[in-house]
Amino acid sequence: MEWSRAKTILLVVLICTNLFLAGNLLWQVSHGWAQQRRAMDQALALLQEDVGEFDEDIFRDLGTQRPVYAASRDTALEKKAAQALLGTEESDTDGGVSRFSSEKGTLTFYTGGEVRLELFTESSLTGEEWQELLEKAGFPMDNCRREEEGEQVAFFQGMPSGEELMECTLTCRTKGNGLVAEGRWLMDTQLRQVGEGAKSYQMVVSLRRLWREEGFSQPPESARESYRLRDQGNGNYLLFPVWQVEADGKSFTVDTGENPVE
């Protein structure tokens, strides 16, 4: 057999093999999606039986499965913030608590992500000015939500992908002859994917179980995706996806209650 003919036959065999493997992969993916759709249909039907008719698209429009992320405390970012706000990087550290101080004020970071800033000044700041101040100090403020009430401003941290990061809120206000900002804020935005959250139908099952436990029987009116911050200790955090479901003026946080990382 001539070598050119052998090469042609070998090439045809390789092409056919690749087409077979690609077709098999597409079938598996399509089959998996079909199974999830059926499971979602069944979960929604059971929820309808419990609470009555509602718009199923409020759940179908959510992502089918969100990543789980890990983040760590970054002391370099804390020093950068202290330098920008107080003009110093020298800290008094004890038991995971880092406290920076100067004639301008104090800035304290805690292991669990809590932070407290006190500035010695008689000036007051608007919400926009607070945001600019924190941004210049290295606080990640992209996608954050801001609420203002009088001289008090609250910032709710957002994920890089836009979802709100629950438990991460900074409250800024005037206090005596100074300004105070305190709460919890994730300084590290270099998130590492470490797993995947629950599938949509699993979340609907968890919602149904939660409402039964609460003795609640009103149909859902809206739902959005959020993330929760779980303190793993030693400056390590886990960020896992949850649903925020609204019904009859009440808000429910829904997750499967399982460890999202094996």
N, C-alpha and C positions, 0 to 999 in steps of 0.2 A: 504494500500500500504506500502510495506516495505521501511524503510528509505533509504537503500542503492540504491533501484530502483529510489526513488524520487530524490536522489542526482544525479544519472546518468542523469535523464531527465532534471533536472535543469542545469547541466553542459552542456548538448547538446544545450539547449535553449540559454545559455549565449554565447557559441561558435558561434552558428548561428547568433545571434544578432551582435556580434563583426565582423563576416565576412561580414554581410550586411552593417554595418557602414563603414568598411574599403573599401568595394567595392564602396559604394556611394561616399566616399571621393576621391577615385582614379578616379571615373568617372568625378567628378566636376573638379579635377585638370586637367585631360586630356581634358575635354571640354574647360576649360579656356585657356590652351595652344593652342588648335586648333583655338579658336577665335582670339588669338593674332597672330598666324601664318597667318590667313586669312587677318587680318587687316594690317599686315606687307606686305603681297603680294600686297594688294591694294595700300598702300602708296608708295611702290617702283615702281609699275606700273605707278602711276600718276607722280612720279618724272621722270621716263623714258620718259614720253610723253613731259615733259618740256625741258629736257636737252639732250636727246638721250641716247644711250646705255652706260652702265657702269657695272663694276663688282659688283653685288649685295652683294657678300660675304663680302665686306669691312664693310658693316653694319650688316649683319647676324652674323658675327663672334664676334661682340661686345656683352657685357652682355645685357641681356634683361631688367634688372632693377637694378640699384645700390642703396645702402643705402644713406640716408642723415644723416650727423653727426653734433653734436654740440661739441664745445670745449670752454674752458674758459681761461682767463689769469691766470697764476700761478706765483704769486709774489715769492713763495719759490724757484722756478726754476730760477727766475731772480737774486735772492740773491746768489744762488749757482754759477751762471755764473760770477757774479761780484767778488765773492771770488776767483774763479779759475783764472780769468784774471787780477784782480786788487789787490787782497789780502784784500778786504774789503766787508762787507755786509751793511755798513751804507749808507743810501741813502737820498737824498733830494727829497721829493715827493710833487708835487703840481698839482692839476687838473688832476690826473691820469697819470702824467709823473713822472717816477722814474729815478733819475740821481745819479749814483755812480761815485766817483772820488777818485783817489789817485795819488801818484807820478808816477805811471805807465801809467795813462791815464784816460779816462772817458768811461762810458757805460750808455746809456740812453734807457729806454723802454717807449713806448707810448701806450695809450689805444687801438688804432687801430691795434696793432701788429707790428708797426714800431720799428726799433731798430737801434742805431748808436753806434759804437765802435771806439774809437780812442786810439791808443797805442803810447806812446812817446818812440820811438826807431829808431835807424838809420839802423836797419836790414831790409831786404826785405824777403818775404816769397813766396815760390812756391805754386801752387794750392794745392798740396798734404799737404804741411805744414799748409796752412790756414785751410784745412779740419780737420786735426788732432787737431789744436788749438781749433777750435770751438767745435769739438766733446768732447774734454776733459772738456770744459766749460759747457757741458750739452745741447748744441744745437743739436736737432735731425737731423742727417745727413744721416741716412739710406735712401737708394733709391733716394738720391738727384742726380741731373745731374750737371756736372761741365763743364764750358766753360772757356778757357784761351785765352787771347789776350795780348801778351806782359807781362807786370807786373800786368795787371788787371785780376781778376778771378771772375766769376759769378757763384753762386750756385742757382739751381732751386729745391725747396723743393719737395719731393715725399711723397705720402701717404704711410702708412704701407702696403697697398695692392699693391703698385707699381705705381699707377697713379700719374701724376704730379699735384701739387697743385698750380694753377694759382695765380698770384698776390704775391706769396711768393718767393722772390728772394733777395739774398744778393750779393752786389757788393763789392769786396775787392780790395784795391789798395794802392799804396804808395802815400803819400801826404806830401810834404815838408820833415821834419825830423821825420816822423811818418808813421803809418799804419792806414788806415781807412776801416771799413766795415759798410755798411749801406744798409737798405732796409726793407723788412718785412719778418718775420719768425715766424712760429707757434711753441712756446715752448712746449705747452701741447700736448702730444701724447695719452692721455687717452680719446679717442674719444667715444662719446655716440651716439648710433643710435637713431634718433628721428623721422624717417620717411623713405619714399622711393621716389626715383626720378621717372622721367617719364619712360614709357615703350618705347621700341625701335621704334614701329610704330608711337608713338607720337613725338619722336625726328625727324623722317623722315618727318612728316607733318610740324614740326617747321622749318626744313631745307628748305623745299620747299617754305614755306611762307617767310623766310628770303631772299632767293635768288630772289624771285619775288619782294620783297621790294627794294632790291639792284639793280634790273635790270640785274641780273647775270644769264647766261644760259649755263655755261660750266659744263660738267659732273664731278662728284666727282672722285678724284684719290686715296685718302686714308682717313682714319678716325681713330681716337684713342679716348679713354676715358680719361677725366681729371676731376679735381675737381676745383670749384671756392670757394674762401673764401669771405663770406659776413659778414661785421662788423655789429653786432646787437646792439652795444653800451654797455657801462659799462663793457668792457672786455669780452664780450660774442661773439662767432663767430658761424656761420653756414657754413658747408661745403657741397655743393651739386654737384651732377654729371652733367657734360656737355660733349659734343662731340667737338673735334677739327677736322674740315674737311678741307682738302686741295684740291684745284682745280685751275688749270691754274696759278700756282705760288702764289695764294692767300690763306689765312687761315681764316676760319670762326669758331667762337665759337657759338655752338648751344645749346639752352635749350628751354623749353616751355614758359618761361616768366611768369610762375605761381609760387606762393609760394609753395615750396615743403613740407612745414609743416603746417598742418591745426591747 
